[in-house]
């Protein structure tokens, strides 16, 4: 029964993966629920201009590349592809429209009210949404994140010269030379799309390796694979400025540790150095909240902020900025509001890079495990020794299992494989149940599958891999 002193039991601000899931779950639990969203469509960054459209372009570009570089010919399929970029963009938009429309259907099905407009606090229970003001007993902040700006670099997606991740999805033609600033997940994914479609791609990373936060062996192997695919990677390099004309950009670079400047020209520059929480314009101070030095809203393990009745999830709170992390937090937060026990194990959050091959990991890296005081045992198994990968002409990569030397409990699993994003779910589930490497090694895996490499890597921890 709704509390009669409020318009809603629960108001969710933001309809991204965390927000829309929280709203649906709250409604399922019998709470009168509304969700405020300033976009014209639901789904947040992920469905509109992030995870989903980028995967549509990645998948389509993989088909084109396989046909163009002779990979299909090796398997007896002879084709001469031509690129229809407009059609490729069209199927991307179809995917987005279908999924965002699907959330709208789920809102109606679950009786979630969609409040259209920008939301800002009036007080801890009152929020202005567009021209309307509503009250709620509990409010969930799920406003996501946006692109981190780079000093002396002005992004203008409409000109298609210096763009962010949104602009990189909308390029009307394949650039001759694309420079990606940032060697993280988003930059490498979108850079690989345009490399496969014919662009020369240069990736510039300030740190000494790409893919910060991932296991050291994975970072080194990934760099080798990308270089083999034709992506030039320049680490330890700082971009100090980028200036655009109508058709070109000129970048000024210098070594990260200091040294002589140089210039670099490109047709398109993708700025992808990270993301920052979306808290501007929420008027958090009116609700009695503030952000930490990273712009995040601090919460406890139940997703409560310091203000009673206000909760926060997803990219606006500490932790990895991942859609699936936000989804799990949305479900758990709604259950906590309803008086149930909602829990997210933040030690077991998988991460995936959807390049070709995919790169995935869950748990601790070998470096982090040692830093945490573990004596570790590791097992690695190369994909070239996996029968399915070999048959599919997908030899690149490996699976690495990291276990505690004393207890054999799995601390982390990291892999590079064509379907690494799917394979990592097995590792995450095993770790959720506290599996040892022996548990994985003695679990029967279907043959021939890529996932057998996980079993073999676990057997390698024990010093007894079969096919290596």
Secondary structure as UniProt FT lines:
FT   TURN            4..5
FT   STRAND          8..13
FT   HELIX           17..28
FT   TURN            29..30
FT   STRAND          33..37
FT   HELIX           44..49
FT   HELIX           51..68
FT   TURN            69..72
FT   HELIX           73..75
FT   HELIX           85..109
FT   TURN            110..111
FT   STRAND          113..116
FT   STRAND          119..123
FT   TURN            124..125
FT   STRAND          126..129
FT   TURN            130..131
FT   STRAND          132..141
FT   STRAND          145..147
FT   TURN            151..152
FT   HELIX           157..159
FT   STRAND          162..163
FT   HELIX           165..168
FT   STRAND          177..181
FT   HELIX           185..196
FT   TURN            197..198
FT   STRAND          200..204
FT   TURN            212..213
FT   HELIX           216..228
FT   TURN            229..230
FT   STRAND          231..234
FT   STRAND          237..244
FT   STRAND          249..255
FT   TURN            256..257
FT   STRAND          262..266
FT   STRAND          268..271
FT   STRAND          275..277
FT   TURN            280..281
FT   HELIX           284..287
FT   TURN            293..294
FT   TURN            301..302
FT   TURN            308..309
FT   STRAND          310..312
FT   HELIX           314..316
FT   HELIX           323..337
FT   TURN            338..339
FT   TURN            346..347
FT   STRAND          351..353
FT   STRAND          358..363
FT   HELIX           366..371
FT   TURN            372..373
FT   STRAND          376..382
FT   HELIX           383..385
FT   HELIX           387..391
FT   TURN            392..393
FT   STRAND          398..404
FT   TURN            405..407
FT   STRAND          409..417
FT   TURN            418..419
FT   HELIX           420..432
FT   TURN            433..434
FT   HELIX           437..441
FT   TURN            450..451
FT   HELIX           452..461
FT   TURN            462..463
//
